[in-house]
Amino acid sequence: MMTATALVATLAACTPDEAPPGATAAGTPTPTATPVFATEAEALAAVETAYTGYTRASDAVAQSSGSEPERLTKWVTKDWWDVEISDAKAWRQSGERLQGRTRFFDLDIQRVTPTQSGVTVGAYVCVDISHTKLLNRSGADITPADRADVYALELEFSSATPATRLVLGRSEPWSNPSRCA
């Protein structure tokens, strides 16, 4: 949003032959981009829907020792799909599986960036894996005793067009882990 000072400075810099942003020299308004999300709450709801779908599908793949990773395709970008395939292969090779369900809280929007074809949304989230266990091939609990149960992630979602749902394109540890303590 442009502040009044910035607007005055912008208009003051225009010569009589120049038009302010959003208008032609003749004074006719030019079309402007429509925001992808009307409010931050709408963006947050879209991110929450996408991350809920992703965590459910990801848990299902991990619970089945990496089988049927294609369940994730509708929740991740093509680039992130390579990461998911690698993870599924590791689950299959180890024979280990997840028991329980991943939860998350304190999901916050970091930024919303319109692109030519859609939008990119950055977010922070606290992930709670305290209700999960890691099981070996025979079903024995091999969850590391020193495993952190809650951790912070920085996520990036995108959509191919404004009308399509958000998909996960990046998930990395966040440098502010104390946020989730």
Secondary structure, DSSP 8 states (H G I E B T S, - for coil): ---HHHHHHHHHT--TTS--TTB-TTS-B------SSSSHHHHHHHHHHHHHHHHHHHHHHHHTTT--GGGGGGGB-HHHHHHHHHHHHHHHHH--EEEE--EEEEEEEEEEEE-SSSEEEEEEEEEE-TTEEEE-TT--B---TT--SEEEEEEEEEESSTTS--EEEEEEE-S-GGGG-
